[in-house]
Amino acid sequence: MLEPPLTSLLRRHFPTAKFDENDSTLAAGSFPEWDSLSHFSFLLSVEETYGVRFGLEEISELKSLAAIRQALDGKAGRDA
């Protein structure tokens, strides 16, 4: 399990956004604050928080929380 949870990181990155943390479809564009520029900034926060680096090809695929979570799980599996 990710610590802090990815939704907590999303909440910190977008403190004024209104979204359901249990929504499995959360993705860039789900609310007005989450535009393309802020999405890139969010991905940088994810990298910093979890101590990972995403390649350029990965970044283009990481458009939803589910995809980001899957990529993080994959990176954790490689480190185990």
mmCIF file as gemmi writes it, N, C-alpha and C atoms, coordinates in Angstrom:
data_model
loop_
_atom_site.group_PDB
_atom_site.id
_atom_site.type_symbol
_atom_site.label_atom_id
_atom_site.label_alt_id
_atom_site.label_comp_id
_atom_site.label_asym_id
_atom_site.label_entity_id
_atom_site.label_seq_id
_atom_site.pdbx_PDB_ins_code
_atom_site.Cartn_x
_atom_site.Cartn_y
_atom_site.Cartn_z
_atom_site.occupancy
_atom_site.B_iso_or_equiv
_atom_site.pdbx_formal_charge
_atom_site.auth_seq_id
_atom_site.auth_asym_id
_atom_site.pdbx_PDB_model_num
ATOM 1 N N . MET Axp A 1 ? 0.846 -1.19 0 1 0 ? 1 A 1
ATOM 2 C CA . MET Axp A 1 ? 0 0 0 1 0 ? 1 A 1
ATOM 3 C C . MET Axp A 1 ? 0.886 1.245 0 1 0 ? 1 A 1
ATOM 4 N N . LEU Axp A 2 ? 0.501 2.2 -0.787 1 0 ? 2 A 1
ATOM 5 C CA . LEU Axp A 2 ? 1.284 3.428 -0.894 1 0 ? 2 A 1
ATOM 6 C C . LEU Axp A 2 ? 1.072 4.311 0.326 1 0 ? 2 A 1
ATOM 7 N N . GLU Axp A 3 ? 2.15 4.852 0.818 1 0 ? 3 A 1
ATOM 8 C CA . GLU Axp A 3 ? 2.088 5.812 1.922 1 0 ? 3 A 1
ATOM 9 C C . GLU Axp A 3 ? 2.86 7.057 1.535 1 0 ? 3 A 1
ATOM 10 N N . PRO Axp A 4 ? 2.28 8.202 1.538 1 0 ? 4 A 1
ATOM 11 C CA . PRO Axp A 4 ? 0.852 8.438 1.771 1 0 ? 4 A 1
ATOM 12 C C . PRO Axp A 4 ? 0.033 7.917 0.596 1 0 ? 4 A 1
ATOM 13 N N . PRO Axp A 5 ? -1.244 7.65 0.82 1 0 ? 5 A 1
ATOM 14 C CA . PRO Axp A 5 ? -2.084 7.213 -0.292 1 0 ? 5 A 1
ATOM 15 C C . PRO Axp A 5 ? -2.045 8.242 -1.428 1 0 ? 5 A 1
ATOM 16 N N . LEU Axp A 6 ? -2.155 7.746 -2.634 1 0 ? 6 A 1
ATOM 17 C CA . LEU Axp A 6 ? -2.093 8.609 -3.81 1 0 ? 6 A 1
ATOM 18 C C . LEU Axp A 6 ? -3.185 9.68 -3.781 1 0 ? 6 A 1
ATOM 19 N N . THR Axp A 7 ? -4.351 9.337 -3.259 1 0 ? 7 A 1
ATOM 20 C CA . THR Axp A 7 ? -5.425 10.335 -3.185 1 0 ? 7 A 1
ATOM 21 C C . THR Axp A 7 ? -5.089 11.45 -2.198 1 0 ? 7 A 1
ATOM 22 N N . SER Axp A 8 ? -4.33 11.127 -1.153 1 0 ? 8 A 1
ATOM 23 C CA . SER Axp A 8 ? -3.898 12.168 -0.213 1 0 ? 8 A 1
ATOM 24 C C . SER Axp A 8 ? -2.937 13.132 -0.886 1 0 ? 8 A 1
ATOM 25 N N . LEU Axp A 9 ? -2.05 12.587 -1.705 1 0 ? 9 A 1
ATOM 26 C CA . LEU Axp A 9 ? -1.127 13.428 -2.452 1 0 ? 9 A 1
ATOM 27 C C . LEU Axp A 9 ? -1.897 14.312 -3.436 1 0 ? 9 A 1
ATOM 28 N N . LEU Axp A 10 ? -2.91 13.735 -4.065 1 0 ? 10 A 1
ATOM 29 C CA . LEU Axp A 10 ? -3.752 14.509 -4.992 1 0 ? 10 A 1
ATOM 30 C C . LEU Axp A 10 ? -4.449 15.643 -4.244 1 0 ? 10 A 1
ATOM 31 N N . ARG Axp A 11 ? -4.957 15.355 -3.062 1 0 ? 11 A 1
ATOM 32 C CA . ARG Axp A 11 ? -5.646 16.369 -2.245 1 0 ? 11 A 1
ATOM 33 C C . ARG Axp A 11 ? -4.682 17.493 -1.854 1 0 ? 11 A 1
ATOM 34 N N . ARG Axp A 12 ? -3.445 17.144 -1.508 1 0 ? 12 A 1
ATOM 35 C CA . ARG Axp A 12 ? -2.456 18.172 -1.156 1 0 ? 12 A 1
ATOM 36 C C . ARG Axp A 12 ? -2.076 19.009 -2.372 1 0 ? 12 A 1
ATOM 37 N N . HIS Axp A 13 ? -2.001 18.371 -3.52 1 0 ? 13 A 1
ATOM 38 C CA . HIS Axp A 13 ? -1.593 19.078 -4.732 1 0 ? 13 A 1
ATOM 39 C C . HIS Axp A 13 ? -2.708 19.985 -5.258 1 0 ? 13 A 1
ATOM 40 N N . PHE Axp A 14 ? -3.952 19.573 -5.038 1 0 ? 14 A 1
ATOM 41 C CA . PHE Axp A 14 ? -5.116 20.343 -5.498 1 0 ? 14 A 1
ATOM 42 C C . PHE Axp A 14 ? -6.043 20.617 -4.312 1 0 ? 14 A 1
ATOM 43 N N . PRO Axp A 15 ? -5.622 21.477 -3.384 1 0 ? 15 A 1
ATOM 44 C CA . PRO Axp A 15 ? -6.384 21.652 -2.135 1 0 ? 15 A 1
ATOM 45 C C . PRO Axp A 15 ? -7.777 22.249 -2.308 1 0 ? 15 A 1
ATOM 46 N N . THR Axp A 16 ? -8.02 22.988 -3.378 1 0 ? 16 A 1
ATOM 47 C CA . THR Axp A 16 ? -9.332 23.602 -3.549 1 0 ? 16 A 1
ATOM 48 C C . THR Axp A 16 ? -10.249 22.791 -4.463 1 0 ? 16 A 1
ATOM 49 N N . ALA Axp A 17 ? -9.735 21.726 -5.031 1 0 ? 17 A 1
ATOM 50 C CA . ALA Axp A 17 ? -10.536 20.92 -5.965 1 0 ? 17 A 1
ATOM 51 C C . ALA Axp A 17 ? -11.584 20.109 -5.22 1 0 ? 17 A 1
ATOM 52 N N . LYS Axp A 18 ? -12.702 19.924 -5.877 1 0 ? 18 A 1
ATOM 53 C CA . LYS Axp A 18 ? -13.771 19.1 -5.325 1 0 ? 18 A 1
ATOM 54 C C . LYS Axp A 18 ? -13.788 17.791 -6.116 1 0 ? 18 A 1
ATOM 55 N N . PHE Axp A 19 ? -13.468 16.681 -5.417 1 0 ? 19 A 1
ATOM 56 C CA . PHE Axp A 19 ? -13.496 15.371 -6.06 1 0 ? 19 A 1
ATOM 57 C C . PHE Axp A 19 ? -13.732 14.297 -5.012 1 0 ? 19 A 1
ATOM 58 N N . ASP Axp A 20 ? -14.222 13.17 -5.475 1 0 ? 20 A 1
ATOM 59 C CA . ASP Axp A 20 ? -14.496 12.024 -4.617 1 0 ? 20 A 1
ATOM 60 C C . ASP Axp A 20 ? -13.248 11.144 -4.597 1 0 ? 20 A 1
ATOM 61 N N . GLU Axp A 21 ? -12.624 11.02 -3.439 1 0 ? 21 A 1
ATOM 62 C CA . GLU Axp A 21 ? -11.399 10.238 -3.318 1 0 ? 21 A 1
ATOM 63 C C . GLU Axp A 21 ? -11.615 8.76 -3.608 1 0 ? 21 A 1
ATOM 64 N N . ASN Axp A 22 ? -12.855 8.3 -3.601 1 0 ? 22 A 1
ATOM 65 C CA . ASN Axp A 22 ? -13.158 6.899 -3.895 1 0 ? 22 A 1
ATOM 66 C C . ASN Axp A 22 ? -13.497 6.666 -5.36 1 0 ? 22 A 1
ATOM 67 N N . ASP Axp A 23 ? -13.439 7.725 -6.164 1 0 ? 23 A 1
ATOM 68 C CA . ASP Axp A 23 ? -13.745 7.622 -7.588 1 0 ? 23 A 1
ATOM 69 C C . ASP Axp A 23 ? -12.593 6.924 -8.307 1 0 ? 23 A 1
ATOM 70 N N . SER Axp A 24 ? -12.844 5.732 -8.814 1 0 ? 24 A 1
ATOM 71 C CA . SER Axp A 24 ? -11.796 4.948 -9.472 1 0 ? 24 A 1
ATOM 72 C C . SER Axp A 24 ? -11.441 5.48 -10.853 1 0 ? 24 A 1
ATOM 73 N N . THR Axp A 25 ? -12.185 6.467 -11.337 1 0 ? 25 A 1
ATOM 74 C CA . THR Axp A 25 ? -11.914 7.008 -12.666 1 0 ? 25 A 1
ATOM 75 C C . THR Axp A 25 ? -11.198 8.36 -12.63 1 0 ? 25 A 1
ATOM 76 N N . LEU Axp A 26 ? -10.72 8.779 -11.464 1 0 ? 26 A 1
ATOM 77 C CA . LEU Axp A 26 ? -10.027 10.065 -11.36 1 0 ? 26 A 1
ATOM 78 C C . LEU Axp A 26 ? -8.851 10.109 -12.328 1 0 ? 26 A 1
ATOM 79 N N . ALA Axp A 27 ? -8.812 11.182 -13.106 1 0 ? 27 A 1
ATOM 80 C CA . ALA Axp A 27 ? -7.761 11.326 -14.111 1 0 ? 27 A 1
ATOM 81 C C . ALA Axp A 27 ? -7.564 12.799 -14.422 1 0 ? 27 A 1
ATOM 82 N N . ALA Axp A 28 ? -6.473 13.088 -15.124 1 0 ? 28 A 1
ATOM 83 C CA . ALA Axp A 28 ? -6.237 14.464 -15.562 1 0 ? 28 A 1
ATOM 84 C C . ALA Axp A 28 ? -7.492 14.954 -16.279 1 0 ? 28 A 1
ATOM 85 N N . GLY Axp A 29 ? -7.952 16.129 -15.901 1 0 ? 29 A 1
ATOM 86 C CA . GLY Axp A 29 ? -9.166 16.695 -16.48 1 0 ? 29 A 1
ATOM 87 C C . GLY Axp A 29 ? -10.429 16.367 -15.702 1 0 ? 29 A 1
ATOM 88 N N . SER Axp A 30 ? -10.326 15.577 -14.639 1 0 ? 30 A 1
ATOM 89 C CA . SER Axp A 30 ? -11.513 15.224 -13.855 1 0 ? 30 A 1
ATOM 90 C C . SER Axp A 30 ? -12.133 16.427 -13.163 1 0 ? 30 A 1
ATOM 91 N N . PHE Axp A 31 ? -11.324 17.448 -12.916 1 0 ? 31 A 1
ATOM 92 C CA . PHE Axp A 31 ? -11.81 18.7 -12.355 1 0 ? 31 A 1
ATOM 93 C C . PHE Axp A 31 ? -10.96 19.815 -12.955 1 0 ? 31 A 1
ATOM 94 N N . PRO Axp A 32 ? -11.489 21.041 -12.976 1 0 ? 32 A 1
ATOM 95 C CA . PRO Axp A 32 ? -10.83 22.133 -13.709 1 0 ? 32 A 1
ATOM 96 C C . PRO Axp A 32 ? -9.38 22.4 -13.311 1 0 ? 32 A 1
ATOM 97 N N . GLU Axp A 33 ? -9.041 22.209 -12.059 1 0 ? 33 A 1
ATOM 98 C CA . GLU Axp A 33 ? -7.678 22.498 -11.613 1 0 ? 33 A 1
ATOM 99 C C . GLU Axp A 33 ? -6.644 21.524 -12.179 1 0 ? 33 A 1
ATOM 100 N N . TRP Axp A 34 ? -7.104 20.35 -12.597 1 0 ? 34 A 1
ATOM 101 C CA . TRP Axp A 34 ? -6.195 19.3 -13.062 1 0 ? 34 A 1
ATOM 102 C C . TRP Axp A 34 ? -6.052 19.361 -14.579 1 0 ? 34 A 1
ATOM 103 N N . ASP Axp A 35 ? -5.339 20.39 -15.031 1 0 ? 35 A 1
ATOM 104 C CA . ASP Axp A 35 ? -5.082 20.548 -16.464 1 0 ? 35 A 1
ATOM 105 C C . ASP Axp A 35 ? -3.739 19.907 -16.811 1 0 ? 35 A 1
ATOM 106 N N . SER Axp A 36 ? -3.303 20.05 -18.058 1 0 ? 36 A 1
ATOM 107 C CA . SER Axp A 36 ? -2.084 19.363 -18.496 1 0 ? 36 A 1
ATOM 108 C C . SER Axp A 36 ? -0.835 19.831 -17.749 1 0 ? 36 A 1
ATOM 109 N N . LEU Axp A 37 ? -0.731 21.118 -17.49 1 0 ? 37 A 1
ATOM 110 C CA . LEU Axp A 37 ? 0.442 21.627 -16.778 1 0 ? 37 A 1
ATOM 111 C C . LEU Axp A 37 ? 0.449 21.154 -15.326 1 0 ? 37 A 1
ATOM 112 N N . SER Axp A 38 ? -0.683 21.228 -14.667 1 0 ? 38 A 1
ATOM 113 C CA . SER Axp A 38 ? -0.736 20.789 -13.27 1 0 ? 38 A 1
ATOM 114 C C . SER Axp A 38 ? -0.592 19.268 -13.18 1 0 ? 38 A 1
ATOM 115 N N . HIS Axp A 39 ? -0.978 18.549 -14.221 1 0 ? 39 A 1
ATOM 116 C CA . HIS Axp A 39 ? -0.791 17.091 -14.24 1 0 ? 39 A 1
ATOM 117 C C . HIS Axp A 39 ? 0.701 16.766 -14.233 1 0 ? 39 A 1
ATOM 118 N N . PHE Axp A 40 ? 1.466 17.466 -15.042 1 0 ? 40 A 1
ATOM 119 C CA . PHE Axp A 40 ? 2.909 17.241 -15.066 1 0 ? 40 A 1
ATOM 120 C C . PHE Axp A 40 ? 3.513 17.562 -13.698 1 0 ? 40 A 1
ATOM 121 N N . SER Axp A 41 ? 3.077 18.653 -13.104 1 0 ? 41 A 1
ATOM 122 C CA . SER Axp A 41 ? 3.554 19.023 -11.77 1 0 ? 41 A 1
ATOM 123 C C . SER Axp A 41 ? 3.178 17.95 -10.741 1 0 ? 41 A 1
ATOM 124 N N . PHE Axp A 42 ? 1.968 17.401 -10.861 1 0 ? 42 A 1
ATOM 125 C CA . PHE Axp A 42 ? 1.532 16.333 -9.967 1 0 ? 42 A 1
ATOM 126 C C . PHE Axp A 42 ? 2.428 15.102 -10.128 1 0 ? 42 A 1
ATOM 127 N N . LEU Axp A 43 ? 2.753 14.75 -11.373 1 0 ? 43 A 1
ATOM 128 C CA . LEU Axp A 43 ? 3.631 13.599 -11.608 1 0 ? 43 A 1
ATOM 129 C C . LEU Axp A 43 ? 5.013 13.825 -10.993 1 0 ? 43 A 1
ATOM 130 N N . LEU Axp A 44 ? 5.502 15.051 -11.045 1 0 ? 44 A 1
ATOM 131 C CA . LEU Axp A 44 ? 6.778 15.361 -10.394 1 0 ? 44 A 1
ATOM 132 C C . LEU Axp A 44 ? 6.672 15.153 -8.883 1 0 ? 44 A 1
ATOM 133 N N . SER Axp A 45 ? 5.542 15.547 -8.309 1 0 ? 45 A 1
ATOM 134 C CA . SER Axp A 45 ? 5.312 15.331 -6.873 1 0 ? 45 A 1
ATOM 135 C C . SER Axp A 45 ? 5.263 13.846 -6.545 1 0 ? 45 A 1
ATOM 136 N N . VAL Axp A 46 ? 4.639 13.073 -7.419 1 0 ? 46 A 1
ATOM 137 C CA . VAL Axp A 46 ? 4.575 11.619 -7.227 1 0 ? 46 A 1
ATOM 138 C C . VAL Axp A 46 ? 5.991 11.045 -7.228 1 0 ? 46 A 1
ATOM 139 N N . GLU Axp A 47 ? 6.786 11.449 -8.203 1 0 ? 47 A 1
ATOM 140 C CA . GLU Axp A 47 ? 8.167 10.961 -8.274 1 0 ? 47 A 1
ATOM 141 C C . GLU Axp A 47 ? 8.939 11.297 -6.993 1 0 ? 47 A 1
ATOM 142 N N . GLU Axp A 48 ? 8.81 12.53 -6.563 1 0 ? 48 A 1
ATOM 143 C CA . GLU Axp A 48 ? 9.531 12.975 -5.368 1 0 ? 48 A 1
ATOM 144 C C . GLU Axp A 48 ? 9.045 12.259 -4.11 1 0 ? 48 A 1
ATOM 145 N N . THR Axp A 49 ? 7.748 12.127 -3.966 1 0 ? 49 A 1
ATOM 146 C CA . THR Axp A 49 ? 7.173 11.516 -2.771 1 0 ? 49 A 1
ATOM 147 C C . THR Axp A 49 ? 7.532 10.047 -2.641 1 0 ? 49 A 1
ATOM 148 N N . TYR Axp A 50 ? 7.464 9.315 -3.744 1 0 ? 50 A 1
ATOM 149 C CA . TYR Axp A 50 ? 7.678 7.87 -3.702 1 0 ? 50 A 1
ATOM 150 C C . TYR Axp A 50 ? 9.081 7.448 -4.124 1 0 ? 50 A 1
ATOM 151 N N . GLY Axp A 51 ? 9.947 8.42 -4.45 1 0 ? 51 A 1
ATOM 152 C CA . GLY Axp A 51 ? 11.329 8.104 -4.777 1 0 ? 51 A 1
ATOM 153 C C . GLY Axp A 51 ? 11.501 7.3 -6.048 1 0 ? 51 A 1
ATOM 154 N N . VAL Axp A 52 ? 10.702 7.624 -7.06 1 0 ? 52 A 1
ATOM 155 C CA . VAL Axp A 52 ? 10.778 6.924 -8.345 1 0 ? 52 A 1
ATOM 156 C C . VAL Axp A 52 ? 11.009 7.933 -9.46 1 0 ? 52 A 1
ATOM 157 N N . ARG Axp A 53 ? 11.324 7.416 -10.632 1 0 ? 53 A 1
ATOM 158 C CA . ARG Axp A 53 ? 11.432 8.242 -11.826 1 0 ? 53 A 1
ATOM 159 C C . ARG Axp A 53 ? 10.651 7.557 -12.939 1 0 ? 53 A 1
ATOM 160 N N . PHE Axp A 54 ? 9.872 8.351 -13.653 1 0 ? 54 A 1
ATOM 161 C CA . PHE Axp A 54 ? 9.134 7.843 -14.798 1 0 ? 54 A 1
ATOM 162 C C . PHE Axp A 54 ? 9.85 8.256 -16.073 1 0 ? 54 A 1
ATOM 163 N N . GLY Axp A 55 ? 9.92 7.341 -17.027 1 0 ? 55 A 1
ATOM 164 C CA . GLY Axp A 55 ? 10.49 7.654 -18.326 1 0 ? 55 A 1
ATOM 165 C C . GLY Axp A 55 ? 9.49 8.448 -19.155 1 0 ? 55 A 1
ATOM 166 N N . LEU Axp A 56 ? 9.967 9.041 -20.23 1 0 ? 56 A 1
ATOM 167 C CA . LEU Axp A 56 ? 9.095 9.854 -21.087 1 0 ? 56 A 1
ATOM 168 C C . LEU Axp A 56 ? 7.92 9.051 -21.628 1 0 ? 56 A 1
ATOM 169 N N . GLU Axp A 57 ? 8.16 7.813 -22.033 1 0 ? 57 A 1
ATOM 170 C CA . GLU Axp A 57 ? 7.058 6.981 -22.543 1 0 ? 57 A 1
ATOM 171 C C . GLU Axp A 57 ? 6.052 6.694 -21.442 1 0 ? 57 A 1
ATOM 172 N N . GLU Axp A 58 ? 6.538 6.433 -20.243 1 0 ? 58 A 1
ATOM 173 C CA . GLU Axp A 58 ? 5.633 6.181 -19.111 1 0 ? 58 A 1
ATOM 174 C C . GLU Axp A 58 ? 4.763 7.4 -18.839 1 0 ? 58 A 1
ATOM 175 N N . ILE Axp A 59 ? 5.387 8.566 -18.815 1 0 ? 59 A 1
ATOM 176 C CA . ILE Axp A 59 ? 4.653 9.793 -18.496 1 0 ? 59 A 1
ATOM 177 C C . ILE Axp A 59 ? 3.476 9.989 -19.442 1 0 ? 59 A 1
ATOM 178 N N . SER Axp A 60 ? 3.67 9.677 -20.708 1 0 ? 60 A 1
ATOM 179 C CA . SER Axp A 60 ? 2.582 9.867 -21.675 1 0 ? 60 A 1
ATOM 180 C C . SER Axp A 60 ? 1.419 8.917 -21.42 1 0 ? 60 A 1
ATOM 181 N N . GLU Axp A 61 ? 1.669 7.824 -20.692 1 0 ? 61 A 1
ATOM 182 C CA . GLU Axp A 61 ? 0.62 6.856 -20.383 1 0 ? 61 A 1
ATOM 183 C C . GLU Axp A 61 ? -0.057 7.106 -19.032 1 0 ? 61 A 1
ATOM 184 N N . LEU Axp A 62 ? 0.553 7.904 -18.183 1 0 ? 62 A 1
ATOM 185 C CA . LEU Axp A 62 ? 0.066 8.095 -16.815 1 0 ? 62 A 1
ATOM 186 C C . LEU Axp A 62 ? -0.965 9.223 -16.761 1 0 ? 62 A 1
ATOM 187 N N . LYS Axp A 63 ? -2.166 8.914 -17.192 1 0 ? 63 A 1
ATOM 188 C CA . LYS Axp A 63 ? -3.207 9.937 -17.267 1 0 ? 63 A 1
ATOM 189 C C . LYS Axp A 63 ? -4.248 9.813 -16.159 1 0 ? 63 A 1
ATOM 190 N N . SER Axp A 64 ? -4.24 8.715 -15.432 1 0 ? 64 A 1
ATOM 191 C CA . SER Axp A 64 ? -5.229 8.502 -14.372 1 0 ? 64 A 1
ATOM 192 C C . SER Axp A 64 ? -4.538 8.041 -13.099 1 0 ? 64 A 1
ATOM 193 N N . LEU Axp A 65 ? -5.247 8.164 -11.985 1 0 ? 65 A 1
ATOM 194 C CA . LEU Axp A 65 ? -4.686 7.667 -10.726 1 0 ? 65 A 1
ATOM 195 C C . LEU Axp A 65 ? -4.469 6.165 -10.797 1 0 ? 65 A 1
ATOM 196 N N . ALA Axp A 66 ? -5.367 5.459 -11.472 1 0 ? 66 A 1
ATOM 197 C CA . ALA Axp A 66 ? -5.213 4.006 -11.598 1 0 ? 66 A 1
ATOM 198 C C . ALA Axp A 66 ? -3.927 3.67 -12.343 1 0 ? 66 A 1
ATOM 199 N N . ALA Axp A 67 ? -3.628 4.376 -13.416 1 0 ? 67 A 1
ATOM 200 C CA . ALA Axp A 67 ? -2.412 4.123 -14.191 1 0 ? 67 A 1
ATOM 201 C C . ALA Axp A 67 ? -1.167 4.482 -13.377 1 0 ? 67 A 1
ATOM 202 N N . ILE Axp A 68 ? -1.231 5.579 -12.636 1 0 ? 68 A 1
ATOM 203 C CA . ILE Axp A 68 ? -0.103 5.987 -11.798 1 0 ? 68 A 1
ATOM 204 C C . ILE Axp A 68 ? 0.135 4.943 -10.709 1 0 ? 68 A 1
ATOM 205 N N . ARG Axp A 69 ? -0.941 4.488 -10.083 1 0 ? 69 A 1
ATOM 206 C CA . ARG Axp A 69 ? -0.841 3.477 -9.029 1 0 ? 69 A 1
ATOM 207 C C . ARG Axp A 69 ? -0.235 2.188 -9.592 1 0 ? 69 A 1
ATOM 208 N N . GLN Axp A 70 ? -0.673 1.779 -10.771 1 0 ? 70 A 1
ATOM 209 C CA . GLN Axp A 70 ? -0.149 0.565 -11.396 1 0 ? 70 A 1
ATOM 210 C C . GLN Axp A 70 ? 1.351 0.71 -11.698 1 0 ? 70 A 1
ATOM 211 N N . ALA Axp A 71 ? 1.745 1.875 -12.197 1 0 ? 71 A 1
ATOM 212 C CA . ALA Axp A 71 ? 3.171 2.116 -12.483 1 0 ? 71 A 1
ATOM 213 C C . ALA Axp A 71 ? 3.994 2.086 -11.2 1 0 ? 71 A 1
ATOM 214 N N . LEU Axp A 72 ? 3.473 2.675 -10.131 1 0 ? 72 A 1
ATOM 215 C CA . LEU Axp A 72 ? 4.185 2.659 -8.848 1 0 ? 72 A 1
ATOM 216 C C . LEU Axp A 72 ? 4.294 1.24 -8.311 1 0 ? 72 A 1
ATOM 217 N N . ASP Axp A 73 ? 3.218 0.47 -8.429 1 0 ? 73 A 1
ATOM 218 C CA . ASP Axp A 73 ? 3.256 -0.921 -7.98 1 0 ? 73 A 1
ATOM 219 C C . ASP Axp A 73 ? 4.289 -1.71 -8.774 1 0 ? 73 A 1
ATOM 220 N N . GLY Axp A 74 ? 4.384 -1.459 -10.075 1 0 ? 74 A 1
ATOM 221 C CA . GLY Axp A 74 ? 5.359 -2.132 -10.916 1 0 ? 74 A 1
ATOM 222 C C . GLY Axp A 74 ? 6.784 -1.791 -10.516 1 0 ? 74 A 1
ATOM 223 N N . LYS Axp A 75 ? 7.016 -0.523 -10.197 1 0 ? 75 A 1
ATOM 224 C CA . LYS Axp A 75 ? 8.357 -0.096 -9.769 1 0 ? 75 A 1
ATOM 225 C C . LYS Axp A 75 ? 8.693 -0.701 -8.411 1 0 ? 75 A 1
ATOM 226 N N . ALA Axp A 76 ? 7.723 -0.811 -7.53 1 0 ? 76 A 1
ATOM 227 C CA . ALA Axp A 76 ? 7.967 -1.407 -6.216 1 0 ? 76 A 1
ATOM 228 C C . ALA Axp A 76 ? 8.295 -2.891 -6.365 1 0 ? 76 A 1
ATOM 229 N N . GLY Axp A 77 ? 7.63 -3.542 -7.314 1 0 ? 77 A 1
ATOM 230 C CA . GLY Axp A 77 ? 7.889 -4.954 -7.572 1 0 ? 77 A 1
ATOM 231 C C . GLY Axp A 77 ? 9.299 -5.199 -8.086 1 0 ? 77 A 1
ATOM 232 N N . ARG Axp A 78 ? 9.839 -4.25 -8.845 1 0 ? 78 A 1
ATOM 233 C CA . ARG Axp A 78 ? 11.205 -4.384 -9.36 1 0 ? 78 A 1
ATOM 234 C C . ARG Axp A 78 ? 12.238 -4.195 -8.261 1 0 ? 78 A 1
ATOM 235 N N . ASP Axp A 79 ? 11.875 -3.417 -7.221 1 0 ? 79 A 1
ATOM 236 C CA . ASP Axp A 79 ? 12.805 -3.16 -6.129 1 0 ? 79 A 1
ATOM 237 C C . ASP Axp A 79 ? 12.794 -4.245 -5.071 1 0 ? 79 A 1
ATOM 238 N N . ALA Axp A 80 ? 11.765 -5.075 -5.099 1 0 ? 80 A 1
ATOM 239 C CA . ALA Axp A 80 ? 11.621 -6.102 -4.043 1 0 ? 80 A 1
ATOM 240 C C . ALA Axp A 80 ? 12.606 -7.235 -4.223 1 0 ? 80 A 1
